[in-house]
């Protein structure tokens, strides 16, 4: 897969995971999680997903465990939403220093998606 396609797929996976995690995962242990970065491997079979998690060390650990437990569901949802030959296997890792710009970008996109077409 060429580099531009890998970048496009990585961004699409990041956007979809951010929406699913932010709005559809309903687990009380899941804290405030931002998908900050996704790197899909050149063969498209693996995705390294960096997440920024706010809260205490315990809350961060629990949130990462919830995400790891939900990765099969998340992969299934990606397969439903994205037209990919291979839906990547998801590997979560914590982003210890989430970029403030990523947070702002995420909040803007989430606000746009939550509004209806007439409000945009």
Biopython code that builds the backbone (N, CA, C, O; Angstrom):
import numpy as np
from Bio.PDB.StructureBuilder import StructureBuilder

atoms = [
    (1, "UNK", "N", (0.850, -1.165, 0.000)),
    (1, "UNK", "CA", (0.000, 0.000, 0.000)),
    (1, "UNK", "C", (0.901, 1.235, 0.000)),
    (1, "UNK", "O", (1.883, 1.296, 0.740)),
    (2, "UNK", "N", (0.563, 2.210, -0.829)),
    (2, "UNK", "CA", (1.423, 3.395, -0.869)),
    (2, "UNK", "C", (1.202, 4.271, 0.370)),
    (2, "UNK", "O", (0.211, 4.133, 1.087)),
    (3, "UNK", "N", (2.142, 5.156, 0.589)),
    (3, "UNK", "CA", (2.156, 5.951, 1.823)),
    (3, "UNK", "C", (0.933, 6.854, 1.956)),
    (3, "UNK", "O", (0.389, 7.004, 3.050)),
    (4, "UNK", "N", (0.498, 7.455, 0.851)),
    (4, "UNK", "CA", (-0.678, 8.337, 0.926)),
    (4, "UNK", "C", (-1.927, 7.560, 1.334)),
    (4, "UNK", "O", (-2.735, 8.040, 2.128)),
    (5, "UNK", "N", (-2.074, 6.370, 0.789)),
    (5, "UNK", "CA", (-3.231, 5.540, 1.149)),
    (5, "UNK", "C", (-3.160, 5.143, 2.628)),
    (5, "UNK", "O", (-4.172, 5.168, 3.328)),
    (6, "UNK", "N", (-1.986, 4.786, 3.090)),
    (6, "UNK", "CA", (-1.811, 4.426, 4.498)),
    (6, "UNK", "C", (-2.200, 5.597, 5.400)),
    (6, "UNK", "O", (-2.855, 5.405, 6.425)),
    (7, "UNK", "N", (-1.803, 6.795, 5.022)),
    (7, "UNK", "CA", (-2.140, 7.990, 5.808)),
    (7, "UNK", "C", (-3.650, 8.227, 5.798)),
    (7, "UNK", "O", (-4.234, 8.533, 6.837)),
    (8, "UNK", "N", (-4.286, 8.089, 4.631)),
    (8, "UNK", "CA", (-5.740, 8.278, 4.541)),
    (8, "UNK", "C", (-6.484, 7.251, 5.393)),
    (8, "UNK", "O", (-7.437, 7.589, 6.094)),
    (9, "UNK", "N", (-6.041, 6.003, 5.325)),
    (9, "UNK", "CA", (-6.689, 4.956, 6.117)),
    (9, "UNK", "C", (-6.473, 5.210, 7.607)),
    (9, "UNK", "O", (-7.393, 5.037, 8.406)),
    (10, "UNK", "N", (-5.269, 5.617, 7.981)),
    (10, "UNK", "CA", (-4.982, 5.918, 9.391)),
    (10, "UNK", "C", (-5.908, 7.009, 9.908)),
    (10, "UNK", "O", (-6.435, 6.903, 11.016)),
    (11, "UNK", "N", (-6.109, 8.047, 9.122)),
    (11, "UNK", "CA", (-6.979, 9.146, 9.537)),
    (11, "UNK", "C", (-8.435, 8.693, 9.618)),
    (11, "UNK", "O", (-9.147, 9.069, 10.549)),
    (12, "UNK", "N", (-8.880, 7.895, 8.660)),
    (12, "UNK", "CA", (-10.258, 7.388, 8.692)),
    (12, "UNK", "C", (-10.478, 6.506, 9.920)),
    (12, "UNK", "O", (-11.511, 6.603, 10.582)),
    (13, "UNK", "N", (-9.512, 5.652, 10.218)),
    (13, "UNK", "CA", (-9.606, 4.789, 11.401)),
    (13, "UNK", "C", (-9.629, 5.643, 12.664)),
    (13, "UNK", "O", (-10.403, 5.368, 13.581)),
    (14, "UNK", "N", (-8.792, 6.677, 12.722)),
    (14, "UNK", "CA", (-8.765, 7.556, 13.899)),
    (14, "UNK", "C", (-10.125, 8.231, 14.107)),
    (14, "UNK", "O", (-10.644, 8.267, 15.223)),
    (15, "UNK", "N", (-10.690, 8.761, 13.031)),
    (15, "UNK", "CA", (-11.980, 9.446, 13.146)),
    (15, "UNK", "C", (-13.083, 8.498, 13.601)),
    (15, "UNK", "O", (-13.875, 8.839, 14.480)),
    (16, "UNK", "N", (-13.135, 7.318, 13.010)),
    (16, "UNK", "CA", (-14.181, 6.360, 13.380)),
    (16, "UNK", "C", (-14.007, 5.871, 14.817)),
    (16, "UNK", "O", (-14.980, 5.788, 15.568)),
    (17, "UNK", "N", (-12.779, 5.549, 15.199)),
    (17, "UNK", "CA", (-12.550, 5.094, 16.576)),
    (17, "UNK", "C", (-12.896, 6.190, 17.581)),
    (17, "UNK", "O", (-13.469, 5.909, 18.634)),
    (18, "UNK", "N", (-12.549, 7.434, 17.262)),
    (18, "UNK", "CA", (-12.873, 8.544, 18.163)),
    (18, "UNK", "C", (-14.384, 8.648, 18.356)),
    (18, "UNK", "O", (-14.857, 8.877, 19.469)),
    (19, "UNK", "N", (-15.132, 8.480, 17.280)),
    (19, "UNK", "CA", (-16.587, 8.558, 17.382)),
    (19, "UNK", "C", (-17.153, 7.371, 18.163)),
    (19, "UNK", "O", (-17.997, 7.553, 19.040)),
    (20, "UNK", "N", (-16.698, 6.173, 17.852)),
    (20, "UNK", "CA", (-17.214, 4.983, 18.537)),
    (20, "UNK", "C", (-16.882, 5.035, 20.027)),
    (20, "UNK", "O", (-17.748, 4.800, 20.870)),
    (21, "UNK", "N", (-15.628, 5.343, 20.345)),
    (21, "UNK", "CA", (-15.212, 5.384, 21.752)),
    (21, "UNK", "C", (-15.915, 6.522, 22.487)),
    (21, "UNK", "O", (-16.350, 6.356, 23.627)),
    (22, "UNK", "N", (-16.025, 7.668, 21.838)),
    (22, "UNK", "CA", (-16.624, 8.829, 22.485)),
    (22, "UNK", "C", (-18.123, 8.747, 22.682)),
    (22, "UNK", "O", (-18.655, 9.304, 23.642)),
    (23, "UNK", "N", (-18.818, 8.048, 21.774)),
    (23, "UNK", "CA", (-20.276, 8.086, 21.812)),
    (23, "UNK", "C", (-20.958, 6.734, 21.981)),
    (23, "UNK", "O", (-22.117, 6.686, 22.392)),
    (24, "UNK", "N", (-20.277, 5.644, 21.677)),
    (24, "UNK", "CA", (-20.975, 4.362, 21.663)),
    (24, "UNK", "C", (-20.519, 3.372, 22.725)),
    (24, "UNK", "O", (-21.294, 2.500, 23.118)),
    (25, "UNK", "N", (-19.294, 3.482, 23.196)),
    (25, "UNK", "CA", (-18.858, 2.578, 24.260)),
    (25, "UNK", "C", (-19.464, 3.060, 25.571)),
    (25, "UNK", "O", (-19.273, 4.208, 25.970)),
    (26, "UNK", "N", (-20.191, 2.180, 26.228)),
    (26, "UNK", "CA", (-20.889, 2.557, 27.456)),
    (26, "UNK", "C", (-20.374, 1.698, 28.604)),
    (26, "UNK", "O", (-21.002, 0.712, 28.991)),
    (27, "UNK", "N", (-19.238, 2.081, 29.133)),
    (27, "UNK", "CA", (-18.645, 1.371, 30.263)),
    (27, "UNK", "C", (-18.281, 2.416, 31.307)),
    (27, "UNK", "O", (-17.550, 3.358, 31.005)),
    (28, "UNK", "N", (-18.778, 2.266, 32.527)),
    (28, "UNK", "CA", (-18.514, 3.283, 33.552)),
    (28, "UNK", "C", (-17.030, 3.438, 33.894)),
    (28, "UNK", "O", (-16.622, 4.470, 34.428)),
    (29, "UNK", "N", (-16.227, 2.424, 33.592)),
    (29, "UNK", "CA", (-14.789, 2.509, 33.885)),
    (29, "UNK", "C", (-14.041, 3.324, 32.839)),
    (29, "UNK", "O", (-12.896, 3.719, 33.057)),
    (30, "UNK", "N", (-14.690, 3.575, 31.698)),
    (30, "UNK", "CA", (-14.039, 4.307, 30.614)),
    (30, "UNK", "C", (-14.056, 5.795, 30.930)),
    (30, "UNK", "O", (-15.120, 6.409, 31.011)),
    (31, "UNK", "N", (-12.880, 6.366, 31.106)),
    (31, "UNK", "CA", (-12.766, 7.783, 31.432)),
    (31, "UNK", "C", (-12.801, 8.651, 30.190)),
    (31, "UNK", "O", (-13.324, 8.250, 29.150)),
    (32, "UNK", "N", (-12.249, 9.828, 30.307)),
    (32, "UNK", "CA", (-12.190, 10.788, 29.208)),
    (32, "UNK", "C", (-11.035, 10.391, 28.290)),
    (32, "UNK", "O", (-9.871, 10.616, 28.620)),
    (33, "UNK", "N", (-11.358, 9.805, 27.147)),
    (33, "UNK", "CA", (-10.364, 9.239, 26.235)),
    (33, "UNK", "C", (-10.404, 9.978, 24.908)),
    (33, "UNK", "O", (-11.477, 10.198, 24.345)),
    (34, "UNK", "N", (-9.240, 10.359, 24.410)),
    (34, "UNK", "CA", (-9.094, 10.947, 23.075)),
    (34, "UNK", "C", (-8.210, 10.043, 22.243)),
    (34, "UNK", "O", (-7.158, 9.601, 22.706)),
    (35, "UNK", "N", (-8.625, 9.768, 21.024)),
    (35, "UNK", "CA", (-7.768, 9.039, 20.090)),
    (35, "UNK", "C", (-6.877, 10.097, 19.452)),
    (35, "UNK", "O", (-7.338, 10.890, 18.631)),
    (36, "UNK", "N", (-5.606, 10.107, 19.828)),
    (36, "UNK", "CA", (-4.712, 11.173, 19.376)),
    (36, "UNK", "C", (-4.008, 10.853, 18.070)),
    (36, "UNK", "O", (-3.685, 11.756, 17.298)),
    (37, "UNK", "N", (-3.768, 9.568, 17.818)),
    (37, "UNK", "CA", (-2.979, 9.223, 16.635)),
    (37, "UNK", "C", (-3.205, 7.756, 16.287)),
    (37, "UNK", "O", (-3.348, 6.913, 17.173)),
    (38, "UNK", "N", (-3.236, 7.460, 14.995)),
    (38, "UNK", "CA", (-3.334, 6.076, 14.527)),
    (38, "UNK", "C", (-2.302, 5.878, 13.434)),
    (38, "UNK", "O", (-2.185, 6.694, 12.520)),
    (39, "UNK", "N", (-1.558, 4.791, 13.535)),
    (39, "UNK", "CA", (-0.604, 4.403, 12.492)),
    (39, "UNK", "C", (-0.998, 3.022, 12.000)),
    (39, "UNK", "O", (-0.910, 2.041, 12.739)),
    (40, "UNK", "N", (-1.435, 2.948, 10.745)),
    (40, "UNK", "CA", (-1.763, 1.663, 10.138)),
    (40, "UNK", "C", (-0.512, 1.148, 9.448)),
    (40, "UNK", "O", (0.188, 1.902, 8.772)),
    (41, "UNK", "N", (-0.232, -0.142, 9.620)),
    (41, "UNK", "CA", (0.959, -0.740, 9.005)),
    (41, "UNK", "C", (0.821, -0.708, 7.482)),
    (41, "UNK", "O", (-0.295, -0.654, 6.965)),
    (42, "UNK", "N", (1.944, -0.742, 6.761)),
    (42, "UNK", "CA", (1.892, -0.682, 5.292)),
    (42, "UNK", "C", (1.042, -1.785, 4.657)),
    (42, "UNK", "O", (0.474, -1.577, 3.584)),
    (43, "UNK", "N", (0.944, -2.950, 5.296)),
    (43, "UNK", "CA", (0.105, -4.013, 4.735)),
    (43, "UNK", "C", (-1.360, -3.885, 5.167)),
    (43, "UNK", "O", (-2.203, -4.661, 4.717)),
    (44, "UNK", "N", (-1.670, -2.921, 6.030)),
    (44, "UNK", "CA", (-3.041, -2.659, 6.448)),
    (44, "UNK", "C", (-3.606, -3.639, 7.454)),
    (44, "UNK", "O", (-4.807, -3.618, 7.721)),
    (45, "UNK", "N", (-2.779, -4.490, 8.014)),
    (45, "UNK", "CA", (-3.284, -5.529, 8.919)),
    (45, "UNK", "C", (-3.214, -5.151, 10.396)),
    (45, "UNK", "O", (-3.856, -5.797, 11.224)),
    (46, "UNK", "N", (-2.453, -4.127, 10.740)),
    (46, "UNK", "CA", (-2.316, -3.719, 12.141)),
    (46, "UNK", "C", (-2.438, -2.201, 12.242)),
    (46, "UNK", "O", (-1.997, -1.463, 11.361)),
    (47, "UNK", "N", (-3.046, -1.758, 13.333)),
    (47, "UNK", "CA", (-3.161, -0.325, 13.606)),
    (47, "UNK", "C", (-2.712, -0.074, 15.036)),
    (47, "UNK", "O", (-3.259, -0.644, 15.980)),
    (48, "UNK", "N", (-1.710, 0.786, 15.185)),
    (48, "UNK", "CA", (-1.255, 1.206, 16.513)),
    (48, "UNK", "C", (-2.024, 2.481, 16.851)),
    (48, "UNK", "O", (-1.870, 3.508, 16.189)),
    (49, "UNK", "N", (-2.843, 2.398, 17.878)),
    (49, "UNK", "CA", (-3.739, 3.492, 18.243)),
    (49, "UNK", "C", (-3.247, 4.117, 19.541)),
    (49, "UNK", "O", (-3.208, 3.464, 20.583)),
    (50, "UNK", "N", (-2.872, 5.391, 19.465)),
    (50, "UNK", "CA", (-2.429, 6.118, 20.657)),
    (50, "UNK", "C", (-3.626, 6.878, 21.211)),
    (50, "UNK", "O", (-4.329, 7.584, 20.487)),
    (51, "UNK", "N", (-3.840, 6.714, 22.518)),
    (51, "UNK", "CA", (-4.970, 7.368, 23.172)),
    (51, "UNK", "C", (-4.480, 8.209, 24.343)),
    (51, "UNK", "O", (-3.614, 7.789, 25.110)),
    (52, "UNK", "N", (-5.042, 9.389, 24.462)),
    (52, "UNK", "CA", (-4.790, 10.255, 25.611)),
    (52, "UNK", "C", (-5.914, 10.040, 26.612)),
    (52, "UNK", "O", (-7.090, 10.146, 26.263)),
    (53, "UNK", "N", (-5.558, 9.741, 27.844)),
    (53, "UNK", "CA", (-6.553, 9.453, 28.878)),
    (53, "UNK", "C", (-6.300, 10.380, 30.059)),
    (53, "UNK", "O", (-5.204, 10.406, 30.619)),
    (54, "UNK", "N", (-7.332, 11.142, 30.432)),
    (54, "UNK", "CA", (-7.208, 12.018, 31.584)),
    (54, "UNK", "C", (-7.762, 11.315, 32.821)),
    (54, "UNK", "O", (-8.705, 10.528, 32.736)),
    (55, "UNK", "N", (-7.166, 11.610, 33.954)),
    (55, "UNK", "CA", (-7.607, 11.028, 35.216)),
    (55, "UNK", "C", (-6.420, 10.499, 35.997)),
    (55, "UNK", "O", (-5.265, 10.673, 35.607)),
    (56, "UNK", "N", (-6.728, 9.850, 37.105)),
    (56, "UNK", "CA", (-5.674, 9.282, 37.948)),
    (56, "UNK", "C", (-5.027, 8.096, 37.235)),
    (56, "UNK", "O", (-5.533, 7.613, 36.222)),
    (57, "UNK", "N", (-3.907, 7.638, 37.778)),
    (57, "UNK", "CA", (-3.227, 6.468, 37.197)),
    (57, "UNK", "C", (-4.170, 5.272, 37.147)),
    (57, "UNK", "O", (-4.179, 4.521, 36.171)),
    (58, "UNK", "N", (-4.953, 5.101, 38.189)),
    (58, "UNK", "CA", (-5.907, 3.980, 38.239)),
    (58, "UNK", "C", (-6.953, 4.117, 37.141)),
    (58, "UNK", "O", (-7.252, 3.145, 36.448)),
    (59, "UNK", "N", (-7.515, 5.318, 36.973)),
    (59, "UNK", "CA", (-8.508, 5.552, 35.930)),
    (59, "UNK", "C", (-7.907, 5.332, 34.546)),
    (59, "UNK", "O", (-8.558, 4.774, 33.662)),
    (60, "UNK", "N", (-6.666, 5.771, 34.363)),
    (60, "UNK", "CA", (-6.005, 5.580, 33.076)),
    (60, "UNK", "C", (-5.812, 4.097, 32.787)),
    (60, "UNK", "O", (-6.062, 3.637, 31.672)),
    (61, "UNK", "N", (-5.373, 3.361, 33.780)),
    (61, "UNK", "CA", (-5.152, 1.919, 33.617)),
    (61, "UNK", "C", (-6.471, 1.207, 33.300)),
    (61, "UNK", "O", (-6.524, 0.362, 32.407)),
    (62, "UNK", "N", (-7.539, 1.553, 34.037)),
    (62, "UNK", "CA", (-8.843, 0.934, 33.806)),
    (62, "UNK", "C", (-9.376, 1.263, 32.415)),
    (62, "UNK", "O", (-9.928, 0.394, 31.740)),
    (63, "UNK", "N", (-9.214, 2.502, 31.988)),
    (63, "UNK", "CA", (-9.675, 2.896, 30.655)),
    (63, "UNK", "C", (-8.939, 2.122, 29.571)),
    (63, "UNK", "O", (-9.549, 1.685, 28.595)),
    (64, "UNK", "N", (-7.641, 1.952, 29.737)),
    (64, "UNK", "CA", (-6.855, 1.187, 28.766)),
    (64, "UNK", "C", (-7.303, -0.279, 28.751)),
    (64, "UNK", "O", (-7.350, -0.901, 27.690)),
    (65, "UNK", "N", (-7.629, -0.828, 29.915)),
    (65, "UNK", "CA", (-8.135, -2.204, 29.984)),
    (65, "UNK", "C", (-9.482, -2.329, 29.278)),
    (65, "UNK", "O", (-9.724, -3.313, 28.579)),
    (66, "UNK", "N", (-10.360, -1.342, 29.453)),
    (66, "UNK", "CA", (-11.660, -1.355, 28.784)),
    (66, "UNK", "C", (-11.462, -1.331, 27.272)),
    (66, "UNK", "O", (-12.100, -2.093, 26.545)),
    (67, "UNK", "N", (-10.576, -0.455, 26.802)),
    (67, "UNK", "CA", (-10.320, -0.366, 25.366)),
    (67, "UNK", "C", (-9.748, -1.671, 24.826)),
    (67, "UNK", "O", (-10.144, -2.134, 23.757)),
    (68, "UNK", "N", (-8.826, -2.254, 25.562)),
    (68, "UNK", "CA", (-8.237, -3.517, 25.122)),
    (68, "UNK", "C", (-9.301, -4.615, 25.070)),
    (68, "UNK", "O", (-9.308, -5.436, 24.153)),
    (69, "UNK", "N", (-10.184, -4.626, 26.046)),
    (69, "UNK", "CA", (-11.260, -5.615, 26.072)),
    (69, "UNK", "C", (-12.245, -5.400, 24.914)),
    (69, "UNK", "O", (-12.803, -6.365, 24.391)),
    (70, "UNK", "N", (-12.460, -4.147, 24.514)),
    (70, "UNK", "CA", (-13.428, -3.812, 23.462)),
    (70, "UNK", "C", (-12.819, -3.825, 22.064)),
    (70, "UNK", "O", (-13.518, -3.512, 21.100)),
    (71, "UNK", "N", (-11.553, -4.173, 21.919)),
    (71, "UNK", "CA", (-10.897, -4.039, 20.615)),
    (71, "UNK", "C", (-11.527, -4.904, 19.528)),
    (71, "UNK", "O", (-11.519, -4.516, 18.360)),
    (72, "UNK", "N", (-12.075, -6.069, 19.885)),
    (72, "UNK", "CA", (-12.730, -6.910, 18.871)),
    (72, "UNK", "C", (-14.029, -6.255, 18.391)),
    (72, "UNK", "O", (-14.329, -6.273, 17.197)),
    (73, "UNK", "N", (-14.792, -5.683, 19.311)),
    (73, "UNK", "CA", (-15.990, -4.932, 18.940)),
    (73, "UNK", "C", (-15.619, -3.729, 18.071)),
    (73, "UNK", "O", (-16.267, -3.464, 17.059)),
    (74, "UNK", "N", (-14.580, -3.009, 18.470)),
    (74, "UNK", "CA", (-14.149, -1.836, 17.714)),
    (74, "UNK", "C", (-13.707, -2.229, 16.308)),
    (74, "UNK", "O", (-14.014, -1.533, 15.340)),
    (75, "UNK", "N", (-12.996, -3.326, 16.197)),
    (75, "UNK", "CA", (-12.550, -3.798, 14.881)),
    (75, "UNK", "C", (-13.759, -4.170, 14.018)),
    (75, "UNK", "O", (-13.798, -3.856, 12.828)),
    (76, "UNK", "N", (-14.731, -4.832, 14.618)),
    (76, "UNK", "CA", (-15.951, -5.184, 13.890)),
    (76, "UNK", "C", (-16.650, -3.920, 13.377)),
    (76, "UNK", "O", (-17.055, -3.854, 12.216)),
    (77, "UNK", "N", (-16.786, -2.924, 14.248)),
    (77, "UNK", "CA", (-17.440, -1.675, 13.854)),
    (77, "UNK", "C", (-16.674, -0.969, 12.732)),
    (77, "UNK", "O", (-17.282, -0.399, 11.826)),
    (78, "UNK", "N", (-15.349, -1.009, 12.794)),
    (78, "UNK", "CA", (-14.561, -0.423, 11.700)),
    (78, "UNK", "C", (-14.869, -1.134, 10.387)),
    (78, "UNK", "O", (-14.986, -0.493, 9.342)),
    (79, "UNK", "N", (-15.000, -2.451, 10.439)),
    (79, "UNK", "CA", (-15.320, -3.221, 9.240)),
    (79, "UNK", "C", (-16.666, -2.851, 8.658)),
    (79, "UNK", "O", (-16.837, -2.843, 7.439)),
    (80, "UNK", "N", (-17.625, -2.545, 9.519)),
    (80, "UNK", "CA", (-18.955, -2.147, 9.066)),
    (80, "UNK", "C", (-18.914, -0.751, 8.443)),
    (80, "UNK", "O", (-19.582, -0.500, 7.439)),
    (81, "UNK", "N", (-18.141, 0.149, 9.028)),
    (81, "UNK", "CA", (-18.147, 1.557, 8.622)),
    (81, "UNK", "C", (-17.190, 1.900, 7.486)),
    (81, "UNK", "O", (-17.447, 2.824, 6.715)),
    (82, "UNK", "N", (-16.099, 1.165, 7.381)),
    (82, "UNK", "CA", (-15.081, 1.479, 6.374)),
    (82, "UNK", "C", (-14.991, 0.344, 5.352)),
    (82, "UNK", "O", (-15.078, -0.831, 5.710)),
    (83, "UNK", "N", (-14.822, 0.695, 4.108)),
    (83, "UNK", "CA", (-14.666, -0.317, 3.056)),
    (83, "UNK", "C", (-13.187, -0.618, 2.894)),
    (83, "UNK", "O", (-12.491, 0.019, 2.103)),
    (84, "UNK", "N", (-12.718, -1.595, 3.650)),
    (84, "UNK", "CA", (-11.305, -1.960, 3.605)),
    (84, "UNK", "C", (-11.174, -3.439, 3.269)),
    (84, "UNK", "O", (-11.989, -4.257, 3.696)),
    (85, "UNK", "N", (-10.161, -3.769, 2.514)),
    (85, "UNK", "CA", (-9.891, -5.171, 2.208)),
    (85, "UNK", "C", (-9.565, -5.930, 3.491)),
    (85, "UNK", "O", (-10.077, -7.025, 3.725)),
    (86, "UNK", "N", (-8.713, -5.338, 4.311)),
    (86, "UNK", "CA", (-8.344, -5.926, 5.594)),
    (86, "UNK", "C", (-8.631, -4.897, 6.681)),
    (86, "UNK", "O", (-8.113, -3.781, 6.642)),
    (87, "UNK", "N", (-9.447, -5.274, 7.639)),
    (87, "UNK", "CA", (-9.677, -4.395, 8.788)),
    (87, "UNK", "C", (-8.519, -4.637, 9.745)),
    (87, "UNK", "O", (-8.290, -5.772, 10.164)),
    (88, "UNK", "N", (-7.789, -3.588, 10.095)),
    (88, "UNK", "CA", (-6.586, -3.792, 10.913)),
    (88, "UNK", "C", (-6.880, -4.284, 12.328)),
    (88, "UNK", "O", (-7.887, -3.927, 12.940)),
    (89, "UNK", "N", (-5.979, -5.104, 12.817)),
    (89, "UNK", "CA", (-5.997, -5.531, 14.217)),
    (89, "UNK", "C", (-5.579, -4.312, 15.043)),
    (89, "UNK", "O", (-4.598, -3.645, 14.713)),
    (90, "UNK", "N", (-6.315, -4.022, 16.106)),
    (90, "UNK", "CA", (-6.091, -2.797, 16.874)),
    (90, "UNK", "C", (-5.194, -3.076, 18.075)),
    (90, "UNK", "O", (-5.410, -4.026, 18.828)),
    (91, "UNK", "N", (-4.183, -2.226, 18.234)),
    (91, "UNK", "CA", (-3.270, -2.301, 19.379)),
    (91, "UNK", "C", (-3.258, -0.926, 20.043)),
    (91, "UNK", "O", (-2.818, 0.052, 19.438)),
    (92, "UNK", "N", (-3.735, -0.847, 21.274)),
    (92, "UNK", "CA", (-3.797, 0.431, 21.983)),
    (92, "UNK", "C", (-2.523, 0.675, 22.769)),
    (92, "UNK", "O", (-1.927, -0.246, 23.329)),
    (93, "UNK", "N", (-2.119, 1.939, 22.796)),
    (93, "UNK", "CA", (-1.033, 2.368, 23.675)),
    (93, "UNK", "C", (-1.373, 3.765, 24.171)),
    (93, "UNK", "O", (-1.982, 4.563, 23.460)),
    (94, "UNK", "N", (-0.975, 4.040, 25.381)),
    (94, "UNK", "CA", (-1.305, 5.322, 25.989)),
    (94, "UNK", "C", (-0.343, 6.399, 25.535)),
    (94, "UNK", "O", (0.873, 6.211, 25.517)),
    (95, "UNK", "N", (-0.917, 7.532, 25.170)),
    (95, "UNK", "CA", (-0.143, 8.713, 24.812)),
    (95, "UNK", "C", (0.018, 9.520, 26.098)),
    (95, "UNK", "O", (-0.932, 10.149, 26.564)),
    (96, "UNK", "N", (1.197, 9.499, 26.659)),
    (96, "UNK", "CA", (1.433, 10.164, 27.951)),
    (96, "UNK", "C", (1.407, 11.684, 27.850)),
    (96, "UNK", "O", (1.201, 12.369, 28.851)),
    (97, "UNK", "N", (1.614, 12.210, 26.656)),
    (97, "UNK", "CA", (1.635, 13.665, 26.467)),
    (97, "UNK", "C", (0.764, 14.035, 25.275)),
    (97, "UNK", "O", (1.278, 14.435, 24.230)),
    (98, "UNK", "N", (-0.563, 13.904, 25.424)),
    (98, "UNK", "CA", (-1.417, 14.229, 24.287)),
    (98, "UNK", "C", (-1.264, 15.694, 23.890)),
    (98, "UNK", "O", (-1.216, 16.590, 24.732)),
    (99, "UNK", "N", (-1.193, 15.896, 22.620)),
    (99, "UNK", "CA", (-1.001, 17.226, 22.058)),
    (99, "UNK", "C", (-2.276, 18.059, 22.241)),
    (99, "UNK", "O", (-3.374, 17.584, 21.951)),
    (100, "UNK", "N", (-2.135, 19.261, 22.707)),
    (100, "UNK", "CA", (-3.287, 20.137, 22.925)),
    (100, "UNK", "C", (-4.020, 20.415, 21.618)),
    (100, "UNK", "O", (-5.246, 20.529, 21.610)),
    (101, "UNK", "N", (-3.291, 20.525, 20.523)),
    (101, "UNK", "CA", (-3.921, 20.778, 19.226)),
    (101, "UNK", "C", (-4.814, 19.608, 18.824)),
    (101, "UNK", "O", (-5.884, 19.814, 18.252)),
    (102, "UNK", "N", (-4.387, 18.396, 19.115)),
    (102, "UNK", "CA", (-5.207, 17.221, 18.812)),
    (102, "UNK", "C", (-6.512, 17.274, 19.600)),
    (102, "UNK", "O", (-7.571, 16.923, 19.079)),
    (103, "UNK", "N", (-6.436, 17.704, 20.832)),
    (103, "UNK", "CA", (-7.626, 17.801, 21.680)),
    (103, "UNK", "C", (-8.605, 18.822, 21.105)),
    (103, "UNK", "O", (-9.804, 18.556, 21.036)),
    (104, "UNK", "N", (-8.113, 19.970, 20.698)),
    (104, "UNK", "CA", (-8.971, 21.008, 20.130)),
    (104, "UNK", "C", (-9.604, 20.504, 18.838)),
    (104, "UNK", "O", (-10.803, 20.675, 18.620)),
    (105, "UNK", "N", (-8.798, 19.886, 17.986)),
    (105, "UNK", "CA", (-9.305, 19.350, 16.723)),
    (105, "UNK", "C", (-10.392, 18.309, 16.980)),
    (105, "UNK", "O", (-11.424, 18.308, 16.310)),
    (106, "UNK", "N", (-10.164, 17.430, 17.943)),
    (106, "UNK", "CA", (-11.141, 16.402, 18.287)),
    (106, "UNK", "C", (-12.455, 17.037, 18.742)),
    (106, "UNK", "O", (-13.527, 16.614, 18.309)),
    (107, "UNK", "N", (-12.383, 18.040, 19.605)),
    (107, "UNK", "CA", (-13.591, 18.672, 20.122)),
    (107, "UNK", "C", (-14.371, 19.382, 19.021)),
    (107, "UNK", "O", (-15.602, 19.353, 19.018)),
    (108, "UNK", "N", (-13.673, 20.011, 18.096)),
    (108, "UNK", "CA", (-14.340, 20.683, 16.981)),
    (108, "UNK", "C", (-15.057, 19.664, 16.105)),
    (108, "UNK", "O", (-16.216, 19.860, 15.738)),
    (109, "UNK", "N", (-14.368, 18.577, 15.770)),
    (109, "UNK", "CA", (-14.993, 17.547, 14.933)),
    (109, "UNK", "C", (-16.194, 16.926, 15.634)),
    (109, "UNK", "O", (-17.222, 16.681, 15.003)),
    (110, "UNK", "N", (-16.072, 16.669, 16.932)),
    (110, "UNK", "CA", (-17.174, 16.069, 17.682)),
    (110, "UNK", "C", (-18.368, 17.018, 17.702)),
    (110, "UNK", "O", (-19.508, 16.577, 17.560)),
    (111, "UNK", "N", (-18.121, 18.311, 17.875)),
    (111, "UNK", "CA", (-19.212, 19.283, 17.891)),
    (111, "UNK", "C", (-19.904, 19.346, 16.531)),
    (111, "UNK", "O", (-21.130, 19.438, 16.461)),
    (112, "UNK", "N", (-19.124, 19.298, 15.453)),
    (112, "UNK", "CA", (-19.711, 19.329, 14.109)),
    (112, "UNK", "C", (-20.562, 18.099, 13.849)),
    (112, "UNK", "O", (-21.636, 18.198, 13.255)),
    (113, "UNK", "N", (-20.087, 16.934, 14.291)),
    (113, "UNK", "CA", (-20.825, 15.691, 14.054)),
    (113, "UNK", "C", (-22.091, 15.620, 14.891)),
    (113, "UNK", "O", (-23.068, 14.996, 14.477)),
    (114, "UNK", "N", (-22.090, 16.244, 16.053)),
    (114, "UNK", "CA", (-23.253, 16.157, 16.930)),
    (114, "UNK", "C", (-24.385, 17.079, 16.474)),
    (114, "UNK", "O", (-25.536, 16.886, 16.866)),
    (115, "UNK", "N", (-24.067, 18.075, 15.654)),
    (115, "UNK", "CA", (-25.093, 18.980, 15.136)),
    (115, "UNK", "C", (-25.705, 18.384, 13.879)),
    (115, "UNK", "O", (-25.049, 17.653, 13.137)),
    (116, "UNK", "N", (-26.938, 18.699, 13.659)),
    (116, "UNK", "CA", (-27.626, 18.228, 12.456)),
    (116, "UNK", "C", (-27.191, 19.021, 11.241)),
    (116, "UNK", "O", (-26.519, 20.042, 11.384)),
    (117, "UNK", "N", (-27.565, 18.568, 10.027)),
    (117, "UNK", "CA", (-27.163, 19.255, 8.796)),
    (117, "UNK", "C", (-27.686, 20.687, 8.709)),
    (117, "UNK", "O", (-27.025, 21.545, 8.124)),
    (118, "UNK", "N", (-28.861, 20.961, 9.278)),
    (118, "UNK", "CA", (-29.425, 22.308, 9.210)),
    (118, "UNK", "C", (-28.663, 23.300, 10.073)),
    (118, "UNK", "O", (-28.706, 24.503, 9.815)),
    (119, "UNK", "N", (-27.969, 22.817, 11.088)),
    (119, "UNK", "CA", (-27.264, 23.702, 12.014)),
    (119, "UNK", "C", (-25.872, 24.079, 11.546)),
    (119, "UNK", "O", (-25.297, 25.042, 12.052)),
    (120, "UNK", "N", (-25.319, 23.348, 10.596)),
    (120, "UNK", "CA", (-23.930, 23.578, 10.176)),
    (120, "UNK", "C", (-23.752, 24.838, 9.412)),
    (120, "UNK", "O", (-22.637, 25.156, 8.997)),
]
sb = StructureBuilder()
sb.init_structure("model")
sb.init_model(0)
sb.init_chain("A")
sb.init_seg("    ")
for serial, (resi, resn, name, xyz) in enumerate(atoms, 1):
    if name == "N":
        sb.init_residue(resn, " ", resi, " ")
    sb.init_atom(name, np.array(xyz, "f"), 0.0, 1.0, " ", f" {name:<3s}", serial, name[0])
structure = sb.get_structure()
